[in-house]
Amino acid sequence: METHYSANAPTREQIDATSGLLLLEFGTDWCGHCRATQAPLAQAYAAHSQVAHRKVEDGPGRPLGRSFRVKLWPTLIFLRDGQEVDRLVRPLDAAEIGAAFSRLETAA
C-alpha cells in the first residue's frame, strides 16, 4: 500500500489500458479527510494486498482527477482492467472499504 500521494500521475489513457485490479486513491497529504481514511484503508487493504494501489495527488487543473470527476477527497476508485467497478468518497469504515474490495475482486 502506498503511503504518500504522488504528484506524478499517470495519464487517463495509461489507467484505461491497465490490466488487473487497481485502486486509485485521489487526495493530498495535507488533507484531514485523507489522513482520517488511512487507518481504515490500511486495515481493509491488508486482506486485499493483491490489488495494486496508486495514491494520486489531486487538485485544480489535475487532468486525471478531472477525468474521473473527483470532487471530494479522498475518493477511492476501484478498477478492473481499466474500468471503474466501484467508488467510495471519504470512507471511514474498514468494513465498507473491504466490501468495495470484495466487489472488485468478484466483478465480471
C-alpha positions as CSV (number, residue, x, y, z in Angstrom):
1,M,0.0,0.0,0.0
2,E,1.4,3.4,-1.0
3,T,1.7,5.9,1.8
4,H,2.1,9.3,0.0
5,Y,0.2,10.9,-2.8
6,S,2.3,11.2,-5.9
7,A,2.3,14.4,-8.0
8,N,3.4,12.3,-11.0
9,A,0.1,11.0,-12.1
10,P,-0.4,8.6,-14.9
11,T,-2.5,9.7,-17.9
12,R,-6.1,8.6,-18.3
13,E,-5.0,6.6,-21.3
14,Q,-2.5,4.7,-19.1
15,I,-5.1,4.0,-16.5
16,D,-7.7,2.8,-19.1
17,A,-5.0,0.4,-20.5
18,T,-4.2,-1.1,-17.1
19,S,-4.8,-4.8,-16.8
20,G,-5.8,-6.4,-13.5
21,L,-7.1,-4.9,-10.3
22,L,-6.2,-1.3,-9.3
23,L,-7.3,1.1,-6.5
24,L,-6.8,4.7,-7.4
25,E,-6.9,7.0,-4.4
26,F,-7.2,10.7,-5.1
27,G,-6.3,13.3,-2.4
28,T,-3.4,15.2,-0.8
29,D,-1.0,14.5,2.1
30,W,-2.2,17.6,3.9
31,C,-6.0,16.8,3.7
32,G,-7.5,16.0,7.1
33,H,-10.2,13.8,5.5
34,C,-7.5,11.9,3.6
35,R,-5.5,11.3,6.7
36,A,-8.6,10.1,8.5
37,T,-9.2,7.4,5.8
38,Q,-5.7,6.0,6.0
39,A,-6.1,3.7,9.1
40,P,-9.4,2.0,7.9
41,L,-8.0,1.8,4.4
42,A,-4.8,0.1,5.7
43,Q,-6.9,-2.3,7.7
44,A,-9.1,-3.3,4.7
45,Y,-6.1,-3.4,2.3
46,A,-4.3,-5.9,4.5
47,A,-6.7,-8.6,3.3
48,H,-6.6,-7.5,-0.4
49,S,-2.9,-6.7,-1.0
50,Q,-3.0,-8.3,-4.4
51,V,-4.8,-5.2,-5.6
52,A,-2.4,-2.6,-6.9
53,H,-2.7,0.8,-5.1
54,R,-1.8,4.2,-6.5
55,K,-2.2,7.4,-4.5
56,V,-2.6,10.4,-6.9
57,E,-2.2,13.9,-5.7
58,D,-5.3,15.8,-6.9
59,G,-6.2,19.5,-7.2
60,P,-7.3,22.2,-9.6
61,G,-6.0,21.6,-13.1
62,R,-5.0,18.0,-12.4
63,P,-6.3,16.1,-15.5
64,L,-6.6,12.6,-14.1
65,G,-8.8,13.6,-11.2
66,R,-11.0,15.7,-13.5
67,S,-11.4,12.8,-16.0
68,F,-12.8,10.7,-13.1
69,R,-15.0,13.7,-11.9
70,V,-13.3,13.7,-8.5
71,K,-14.9,16.5,-6.4
72,L,-14.1,15.5,-2.7
73,W,-11.0,13.9,-1.1
74,P,-10.3,11.2,-0.6
75,T,-12.0,9.5,-3.5
76,L,-11.2,5.8,-3.9
77,I,-11.8,4.4,-7.4
78,F,-11.7,0.6,-7.8
79,L,-10.8,-0.5,-11.3
80,R,-10.7,-3.9,-13.1
81,D,-8.8,-3.8,-16.4
82,G,-9.0,0.0,-16.5
83,Q,-12.8,0.1,-16.0
84,E,-14.4,1.6,-12.9
85,V,-16.2,-1.0,-10.8
86,D,-16.8,0.9,-7.6
87,R,-16.2,4.3,-5.9
88,L,-16.1,5.5,-2.3
89,V,-15.9,9.1,-1.3
90,R,-14.5,10.0,2.2
91,P,-14.8,6.4,3.6
92,L,-14.1,6.0,7.3
93,D,-15.2,2.4,7.8
94,A,-12.9,-0.5,7.1
95,A,-15.8,-2.8,6.5
96,E,-17.2,-0.5,3.8
97,I,-13.8,-0.3,2.1
98,G,-13.4,-4.1,2.4
99,A,-16.8,-4.7,0.8
100,A,-15.7,-2.5,-2.1
101,F,-12.5,-4.6,-2.5
102,S,-14.6,-7.7,-2.5
103,R,-16.9,-6.4,-5.2
104,L,-13.9,-5.5,-7.2
105,E,-12.5,-9.0,-6.9
106,T,-15.7,-10.7,-7.9
107,A,-16.7,-8.3,-10.7
108,A,-17.2,-10.0,-14.0
